[in-house]
Amino acid sequence: MLTQSPLDRFTSIHAALQQDRRWWRDSRRLRYAALAAIMCDGTPMVVARGIRRMGDDLKNEFPWYWSVNSSAQFVVAALLLQHRDSARRFLKELIRVRKLFRKHRLRRALQFELLAVLILRIQAEGRAIPESTIRRFKSIYDEMKRYHRFLTGPDDFPACAILTGQPGAPQVIGNDVEAIYDELRACKFQKGNPLQTAANIMYLGPGSAHEVAGRAATLRDEFRENKLRITQRDYGQLAILSILQLPTRSIVSRVLEIRERLAGVKPKIDRALKFDLATGIAFVDLVSKVAGNHQLGEAKALLDVQALVAAQQAVVAAAAASAAATAAAT
């Protein structure tokens, strides 16, 4: 239950996580973790210690040859803490489900398998993920491939896991997601992998494909009028906001207000990450106001999706940074 505003909760947890950060370590992972931990029980210091302890447990439990992105790992630690899970139990399930992925001819991609299995585990409320769920996962993934053969890959595993928990036949889900994608293209969004990910997330929103895409386009235009340009890397965040059935102006106003207040957070946050964080905090804030604290349990799935979008953003950002460093070196 939230006892303070999501922004205050974020800044308090972030400050607690920063207390023992070594100066040479990237602060990005702490920010994504603080965002994911907004719904964790306990004081900010208790939550920060819990995240670090869980992060250390994950690091110790993961095989030495696994190279897991630290930002994503911290988000996973925060979500395991929130759901009262343990690193050892999660790792055991991750190893088991990865074998099922291989059995059903799903490609290897540890970073994205990690997030997908976490989503499936949350949906299963900590119980063993049945093989029938993996078959459904594969069917939905195949539907993605049917529409976007060259775009669809392991980076779509987290979104596929989210859709696996939705009702309906895989073919129907695939058709509906593709309808959203087509509507977004009609609204002048750039085609490509970020748009496919956005369409997958926006499937969670109420209304027809035309209505959901229309909300996203209206949000984009409202941000543009406020001198904030939405690029392809922002499509996932825009998709999260489009799930909300609230006046566009109030959503954009809240995001911009939080973004402005985040300017005072130290170390300084870059433009892209600031929008990610502002979007996530605003989403939690607006969901909590619409649902009310007593109904936040029903909104937890959406809040988890928002945190996992942040985790996936961290993986993509790390991959982009690595590619840039490699290009600079050569």
C-alpha positions in Angstrom: 0.0 0.0 0.0 1.3 3.5 -0.9 1.6 5.7 2.1 3.3 8.6 0.2 3.2 9.9 -3.3 4.9 7.7 -5.9 7.4 10.5 -6.6 8.3 10.9 -2.9 8.5 7.2 -2.6 10.9 7.0 -5.6 13.2 9.7 -4.4 13.3 8.3 -0.9 14.2 4.8 -2.1 16.6 6.2 -4.7 18.4 8.2 -1.9 18.6 5.2 0.3 20.1 3.1 -2.6 22.6 5.9 -3.3 24.0 5.9 0.2 26.5 3.1 -0.3 27.0 3.4 -4.1 30.6 3.4 -5.2 31.4 6.5 -7.3 32.6 4.4 -10.2 29.4 2.4 -10.5 26.6 3.4 -12.9 23.7 5.0 -11.1 21.2 4.1 -13.8 20.6 0.7 -12.3 19.7 2.3 -9.0 17.1 4.5 -10.6 15.4 1.7 -12.5 15.4 -0.3 -9.3 13.9 2.5 -7.2 11.2 2.9 -9.9 10.4 -0.9 -9.7 10.5 -0.8 -5.9 7.8 1.9 -5.4 5.3 -0.8 -4.4 7.6 -2.7 -2.1 6.6 -2.8 1.6 8.8 -1.2 4.2 10.7 2.0 4.8 12.9 3.3 2.0 16.0 2.1 3.9 14.5 -1.4 4.5 13.6 -1.6 0.8 17.0 -0.4 -0.3 18.7 -3.0 1.9 16.3 -5.7 0.6 17.1 -4.9 -3.0 20.8 -4.9 -2.4 20.6 -8.2 -0.5 18.4 -9.7 -3.2 20.8 -8.4 -5.9 23.8 -10.0 -4.1 21.8 -13.2 -3.8 21.1 -13.2 -7.6 24.8 -12.5 -8.3 25.9 -15.3 -6.1 23.3 -17.8 -7.4 23.8 -17.0 -11.1 26.4 -19.3 -12.8 29.7 -17.4 -13.2 29.5 -17.6 -17.0 26.2 -15.7 -17.1 26.6 -12.1 -18.0 23.4 -10.4 -16.7 22.9 -6.7 -17.2 23.2 -5.0 -13.8 20.3 -2.6 -14.3 17.9 -5.4 -15.3 19.2 -7.5 -12.4 18.4 -4.8 -9.9 14.9 -4.4 -11.3 14.5 -8.2 -11.1 15.7 -8.0 -7.5 13.2 -5.3 -6.7 10.3 -7.3 -8.1 11.4 -10.5 -6.4 11.4 -8.5 -3.1 8.0 -7.1 -3.9 6.5 -10.5 -4.5 8.3 -12.1 -1.5 10.2 -14.5 -3.7 13.8 -15.6 -3.3 16.8 -15.6 -5.7 17.4 -19.3 -5.2 13.8 -20.3 -6.0 13.7 -18.0 -9.0 17.0 -19.2 -10.4 15.8 -22.8 -10.1 12.7 -22.0 -12.0 14.6 -20.0 -14.6 16.9 -22.9 -15.3 14.0 -25.3 -15.6 11.9 -23.0 -17.9 14.9 -22.2 -20.1 15.1 -26.0 -20.8 11.4 -25.9 -21.8 12.2 -23.0 -24.1 14.8 -25.1 -25.8 12.3 -28.0 -26.0 9.9 -25.8 -27.8 12.6 -24.4 -30.1 12.7 -20.9 -28.7 16.0 -19.1 -29.2 18.6 -18.6 -26.5 18.8 -15.0 -25.1 19.5 -15.0 -21.4 18.7 -11.3 -20.8 15.3 -11.5 -22.3 14.5 -15.0 -21.1 15.3 -13.7 -17.6 12.6 -11.0 -17.8 10.1 -13.3 -19.6 10.4 -16.0 -16.9 10.0 -13.4 -14.2 6.8 -12.2 -15.8 5.5 -15.8 -16.1 6.4 -16.5 -12.5 4.6 -13.4 -11.3 1.5 -14.5 -13.3 1.8 -18.0 -11.7 2.0 -16.3 -8.2 5.3 -18.1 -7.5 4.1 -21.5 -8.4 5.9 -23.7 -11.0 5.2 -22.5 -14.6 3.4 -25.4 -16.4 4.5 -26.6 -19.8 1.1 -25.7 -21.1 2.0 -22.0 -20.4 5.2 -22.4 -22.4 3.2 -23.9 -25.3 0.9 -20.9 -25.2 3.9 -18.6 -25.1 5.4 -20.3 -28.2 2.0 -20.0 -30.0 1.8 -16.3 -29.3 5.4 -15.8 -30.3 4.7 -17.7 -33.6 1.8 -15.3 -34.2 4.2 -12.4 -33.8 6.6 -14.1 -36.3 3.7 -14.6 -38.7 3.1 -10.9 -39.0 6.7 -9.6 -38.5 9.1 -12.4 -39.5 12.2 -10.3 -39.5 11.3 -7.9 -36.6 10.3 -10.6 -34.1 13.2 -12.0 -31.9 14.1 -12.8 -28.3 13.8 -9.1 -27.4 10.0 -9.7 -27.8 10.0 -12.5 -25.1 9.0 -10.1 -22.2 6.1 -8.7 -24.2 5.2 -12.3 -25.3 5.1 -13.3 -21.6 2.8 -10.4 -20.8 0.4 -11.5 -23.6 0.6 -15.1 -22.5 -1.2 -14.1 -19.3 -4.1 -12.5 -21.2 -7.3 -14.4 -22.1 -8.1 -15.4 -25.6 -6.7 -17.7 -28.3 -3.2 -16.9 -29.6 -4.5 -16.3 -33.1 -7.0 -13.7 -31.8 -4.4 -12.0 -29.7 -2.0 -11.9 -32.7 -4.8 -10.4 -34.9 -5.7 -7.8 -32.3 -2.1 -6.7 -31.7 -1.5 -6.5 -35.5 -4.6 -4.3 -35.8 -3.1 -1.9 -33.1 0.2 -1.9 -35.0 -1.6 -1.0 -38.3 -3.5 1.8 -36.6 -0.3 3.2 -35.1 1.2 3.2 -38.6 -1.8 5.1 -39.8 -1.2 7.6 -37.0 2.3 8.3 -38.5 4.3 6.3 -36.0 7.5 4.8 -37.4 7.4 1.1 -38.2 9.9 -1.2 -36.6 10.7 -3.2 -33.5 9.9 -0.4 -31.0 6.5 0.0 -32.5 5.9 -3.7 -32.4 6.8 -3.7 -28.7 4.4 -0.8 -28.1 1.5 -2.5 -29.9 2.1 -5.6 -27.7 1.9 -3.5 -24.5 -1.1 -1.5 -25.7 -3.1 -4.7 -26.2 -3.6 -4.4 -22.4 -5.4 -1.1 -22.8 -9.2 -0.9 -23.0 -11.0 -0.2 -26.2 -10.6 -1.0 -29.9 -7.4 -0.9 -31.8 -8.4 2.5 -33.3 -9.2 3.9 -29.8 -6.0 2.7 -28.2 -3.8 3.9 -31.1 -5.7 7.2 -31.1 -4.9 7.7 -27.4 -1.2 7.1 -28.1 -1.2 9.6 -31.0 -3.0 12.2 -28.9 -0.4 11.8 -26.2 2.4 12.1 -28.7 0.9 15.3 -30.1 0.3 16.8 -26.7 3.9 16.1 -25.7 5.0 17.7 -28.9 3.0 20.8 -28.2 4.8 21.0 -24.9 8.2 20.9 -26.7 8.9 17.2 -25.9 9.6 15.1 -28.9 8.7 11.5 -28.8 11.2 9.2 -30.6 11.1 5.5 -31.3 12.9 4.7 -28.0 10.0 6.4 -26.2 7.3 4.2 -27.8 7.3 1.7 -24.9 6.7 4.5 -22.4 4.0 6.0 -24.5 2.3 2.6 -24.7 2.2 2.4 -20.9 0.6 5.8 -20.7 -2.0 4.9 -23.4 -3.4 2.2 -21.2 -4.7 4.9 -18.9 -8.3 6.0 -19.6 -7.7 9.6 -18.4 -7.8 13.0 -20.1 -4.6 13.3 -22.2 -3.8 16.7 -20.9 -3.8 15.6 -17.3 -1.5 12.6 -18.1 1.0 14.8 -20.0 0.8 17.5 -17.4 1.7 15.0 -14.6 4.6 13.5 -16.6 6.0 16.9 -17.3 5.6 18.0 -13.7 7.5 14.9 -12.4 10.1 15.3 -15.2 10.8 18.8 -14.0 11.1 17.8 -10.4 13.5 15.0 -11.3 15.9 17.7 -12.6 16.9 18.1 -9.0 17.9 14.5 -8.4 21.7 13.9 -8.1 23.6 12.6 -9.9 22.1 14.4 -12.9 19.7 12.3 -15.0 20.0 12.4 -18.7 17.1 13.4 -20.9 16.1 9.9 -22.1 16.2 8.3 -18.6 14.4 11.3 -17.1 11.4 10.6 -19.4 11.5 6.9 -18.6 11.4 7.6 -14.9 8.8 10.4 -15.2 6.5 8.2 -17.2 6.8 5.3 -14.8 6.2 7.4 -11.7 3.3 9.3 -13.3 1.8 5.9 -14.3 1.9 4.6 -10.8 0.6 7.9 -9.5 -2.3 8.1 -11.9 -3.2 4.4 -11.4 -3.2 4.8 -7.7 -5.5 7.8 -7.9 -7.9 6.1 -10.2 -8.0 2.8 -8.3 -7.5 4.1 -4.8 -5.1 2.6 -2.3 -7.5 -0.2 -1.3 -7.7 -1.4 -5.0 -4.0 -1.2 -5.8 -3.7 -5.0 -5.6 -5.8 -5.2 -8.8 -3.5 -2.7 -10.5 -0.3 -4.5 -9.5 0.0 -6.4 -12.7 0.0 -3.2 -14.7 2.6 -1.7 -12.3 4.8 -4.8 -12.8 4.5 -4.4 -16.5 5.7 -0.8 -16.2 8.7 -1.9 -14.1 9.6 -4.7 -16.6 9.4 -2.2 -19.5 12.0 -0.2 -17.5 14.1 -3.4 -17.2 13.8 -4.1 -20.9 14.8 -0.5 -21.6 17.8 -1.0 -19.4 18.9 -4.1 -21.4 18.4 -2.2 -24.7 20.3 0.9 -23.4 23.2 -1.3 -22.2 23.3 -3.1 -25.6 23.3 0.3 -27.4 26.1 1.7 -25.1 28.2 -1.5 -25.7 27.7 -1.2 -29.4 28.7 2.5 -29.3 31.8 1.8 -27.3 32.8 -1.0 -29.7 32.3 1.3 -32.7 34.4 4.1 -31.0 37.2 1.6 -30.2 37.4 0.5 -33.8 
